[in-house]
Amino acid sequence: MEIELTIDDDIAFELTELQKKEDKSFEQIVNKTLRRGLELKEYEAALKPFKVKAMNFGKVDDDINFDKISELIERIEGPWHR
């Protein structure tokens, strides 16, 4: 089947680079790339959405600053000695 297709310059450049690298015709490279894209679409559609379950770990002290990781570690593990 022949179809006329306008390809953006940046995409055409990437396809041309692949063509040189793989030493195949431009048509083969375009078909291979389209096949991979369609396979990826099918794969992504089969994936289940990632969900995070929240857990309640109890009350957190009001004086804890979660932006200061070193202080949190020291509070959990004790002072670090050299």
N, C-alpha and C positions, 0 to 999 in steps of 0.2 A: 504494500500500500504506500503510495506516495502522498505526502502531506507537506505543504509549504509552511515553514515555521520561522518566526522571527525570534532570534535568541539575543538576550542582552549581551553587551560587549564583555562584561566580566565573566559571564558563564561561558561564552564562546572561547575566551582566552583559556579558562581552566580546561575546557574540553580539548582544545588544541594541544595544550601541554600534556594531557593524558594520552592523546593520540601519538605524540612524539615519543613519550615514555614507553608506551605499550606496543608501538609500531603496528597499529591497526588503523582501519579506515575511520574517517570521522563518523560515518553512519554506524559502524560497530560500537564506537565509544558512546555515542548518544543513546543507542538502544540499551547498552549495558548499564549506563548511568540511570536511565529511566526505569529499567527493571529493578535495580537496587532501591531506588526511591519508592517504587510501588511495594516491594517486599517489606521495606521499613515501615510503610504506612500500615500494612497488614499486621506486622509484628506489634507496632505500637497500639493498634486497636485491640489486640488480644491481651495486652497487659491490664492488670487490675490497678485501679488507682491506689496510690500509697496513702495509708491513713495512720495517724498517730493517736494512740489512746492516752489520754491524760490520766495521771495518777496523783492522788493526794498523799503527800508525804508528811502531812501534819503542819503545824504552825512553824513558821520561820521567824527567827529572832529579828526584831525591827532594826537592829544595829548592823546587820550583815549587808555589805555592799558587794553585790555579785559582779561588779565591774572590776574589782580588784582581786584577781585570781590568786596572787601570791598570799594575800591575807586569808582567803578562804582555805587554801591548802595548809597554811600554818595553823589555822584554827582546827582543822580536821586532824592533821598529822603531828602537830606540835611544832615548836621552834626548830628551825633547821640549823644544825651545827656543822661547822667546817672541820 
